[in-house]
Amino acid sequence: TEAFYNCDSLTSLVVDNSAASIGTSAFYDCDGLLSVELGDRVTSISNSAFYSCNVLRSLDLGNGVTSIGSYAFQYCSAIEGELVIPDSVKTIGYQAFYDSNKISSIVLGTGLTRIEDYAFYSCDGVLDITFTGTIAPTIYSNSFSSMSKLVSVTVPLEGYSSYVNAFGTNLSSKLRFQCSED
């Protein structure tokens, strides 16, 4: 916990296969951190692990993470491009990517079972979200709210009705489901 709290001189982080988790607030407010690359042995990103790392641009979650804690990447407003949540991830915590407004697209892996409330709130740069799992995860009413540029949500053809049920009345009228056959 808080191992590198407010460490502004840290610019790059590569976690090899020697660590199994990123502790609570471990890199909280590291204002110089530009990139994070996690090894496949990392299974857990704890609450507030990278909270307010506001220049973090590049994020590679590896292929072993199963949970992303609450506030883990909140106010990491410089993460840009496509955010890929690997197939290994089962849960994304409350406000995990809150206000990460330079992300342009989100690809959510097949293992996802729950996306907590406000997980992607105010990710204003997101144009499209792609779900790859055939069974929709539990999605809360504000999991994807305040995404002003969101155009489409893509889901696998086999899981279409599952996603319609998951989004229910929370689906904005400007969203459309596109069924991919992958």
C-alpha positions in Angstrom: 0.0 0.0 0.0 1.1 3.5 -1.0 4.5 2.2 -2.0 5.1 4.9 -4.5 2.5 7.4 -3.4 3.0 10.8 -5.0 6.3 9.8 -6.6 6.5 12.3 -9.4 9.9 11.2 -10.7 8.6 7.8 -11.8 7.9 7.9 -15.6 7.5 4.3 -16.6 6.3 1.2 -14.9 6.9 -2.4 -16.1 5.7 -5.0 -13.7 7.2 -8.4 -14.7 6.0 -11.8 -13.5 7.4 -11.4 -10.0 4.4 -9.5 -8.6 0.9 -10.8 -8.2 -0.9 -7.6 -7.3 -0.8 -3.8 -7.3 -1.6 -2.6 -3.8 -4.0 0.0 -2.6 -2.9 3.5 -3.6 0.5 2.1 -4.7 1.0 4.7 -7.4 -1.6 7.2 -6.2 -0.9 10.7 -7.7 2.3 9.8 -9.5 2.2 12.9 -11.8 5.2 11.9 -13.9 4.0 8.3 -14.8 3.5 8.1 -18.5 3.2 4.3 -19.1 2.2 1.2 -17.3 2.8 -2.4 -18.5 1.7 -5.3 -16.3 3.0 -8.8 -16.6 0.6 -11.8 -16.9 1.2 -12.9 -13.3 -0.5 -9.7 -12.0 -4.0 -10.7 -11.0 -5.3 -7.8 -9.0 -5.2 -4.0 -9.3 -6.4 -2.7 -5.9 -8.5 0.3 -5.1 -7.0 3.7 -6.0 -3.8 1.9 -7.3 -3.2 4.5 -10.0 -5.6 7.2 -8.8 -4.9 10.6 -10.3 -1.9 9.7 -12.4 -3.0 12.5 -14.7 -0.3 12.2 -17.4 -0.6 8.4 -17.7 -1.0 7.8 -21.5 -0.3 4.2 -22.2 -1.8 1.3 -20.3 -1.2 -2.4 -20.9 -3.1 -4.6 -18.4 -1.4 -7.8 -19.5 -3.4 -11.1 -19.6 -3.7 -12.1 -15.9 -5.6 -9.4 -14.2 -8.9 -10.7 -12.8 -10.1 -7.6 -10.9 -9.7 -3.8 -11.3 -10.5 -2.1 -8.0 -12.6 0.9 -7.3 -11.0 4.2 -8.3 -8.0 2.3 -9.7 -7.5 4.6 -12.7 -9.8 7.5 -11.7 -8.7 10.9 -13.0 -6.1 9.3 -15.3 -7.3 11.7 -17.8 -4.5 11.2 -20.3 -5.0 7.5 -21.1 -5.5 7.6 -24.9 -6.6 5.4 -27.7 -8.1 2.0 -27.3 -8.5 0.6 -23.8 -8.4 -3.2 -23.9 -9.8 -5.0 -20.9 -8.3 -8.6 -21.2 -10.4 -11.7 -21.2 -9.1 -12.6 -17.7 -10.9 -9.6 -16.0 -14.0 -10.5 -14.1 -14.9 -7.3 -12.3 -14.3 -3.6 -12.9 -14.8 -1.6 -9.7 -16.7 1.5 -8.8 -15.4 4.6 -10.7 -12.4 2.6 -11.9 -11.9 4.7 -15.1 -13.9 7.7 -14.0 -13.0 10.8 -16.1 -10.5 9.1 -18.3 -11.7 11.3 -21.1 -9.0 10.6 -23.8 -9.9 7.0 -24.3 -11.4 6.7 -27.8 -12.7 3.1 -27.6 -13.1 0.3 -25.1 -12.9 -3.4 -25.8 -14.2 -5.6 -23.0 -13.0 -9.2 -22.7 -15.0 -12.4 -22.5 -14.5 -13.1 -18.8 -16.3 -9.9 -17.5 -19.1 -10.6 -15.0 -19.6 -7.2 -13.4 -19.0 -3.5 -14.3 -19.7 -1.4 -11.2 -21.6 1.9 -11.1 -19.7 4.9 -12.6 -16.9 2.6 -13.8 -16.5 4.5 -17.1 -18.4 7.7 -16.1 -17.4 10.8 -17.9 -15.1 9.1 -20.4 -16.2 11.7 -22.9 -13.8 10.7 -25.7 -15.2 7.2 -26.1 -16.8 6.7 -29.5 -17.5 3.0 -29.3 -17.6 0.1 -26.9 -17.1 -3.5 -27.9 -18.2 -6.4 -25.7 -16.6 -9.8 -26.7 -18.4 -12.1 -24.2 -21.6 -13.9 -25.3 -23.2 -13.3 -21.8 -23.6 -9.7 -20.7 -22.0 -8.8 -17.4 -24.0 -7.1 -14.7 -24.1 -3.4 -15.8 -25.2 -0.7 -13.3 -27.3 2.3 -14.3 -24.3 4.7 -14.5 -21.6 2.3 -15.5 -21.3 4.1 -18.9 -23.1 7.4 -18.3 -21.9 10.8 -19.3 -20.2 9.6 -22.5 -21.2 12.5 -24.7 -19.5 11.2 -27.9 -20.5 7.5 -27.6 -21.9 6.3 -31.0 -22.2 2.5 -30.8 -22.0 -0.5 -28.7 -20.9 -3.7 -30.4 -21.9 -7.1 -29.0 -21.6 -10.7 -30.3 -24.6 -11.9 -32.2 -25.1 -14.9 -29.9 -25.4 -12.6 -26.9 -27.5 -9.8 -28.3 -30.6 -10.4 -26.1 -28.5 -10.8 -23.0 -27.0 -7.3 -23.6 -30.4 -5.7 -24.4 -31.6 -7.1 -21.0 -28.4 -5.9 -19.2 -28.7 -2.3 -20.5 -32.5 -2.2 -20.3 -33.9 1.4 -20.0 -30.4 2.7 -19.3 -29.6 2.5 -23.0 -29.6 6.0 -24.5 -31.6 6.4 -27.7 -28.5 7.5 -29.6 -26.8 4.1 -29.0 -27.2 1.2 -31.4 -26.2 -2.4 -31.1 -24.1 -3.8 -33.9 -23.8 -7.5 -33.9 -20.4 -8.9 -34.8 -20.1 -12.4 -35.9 -16.6 -13.0 -34.5 
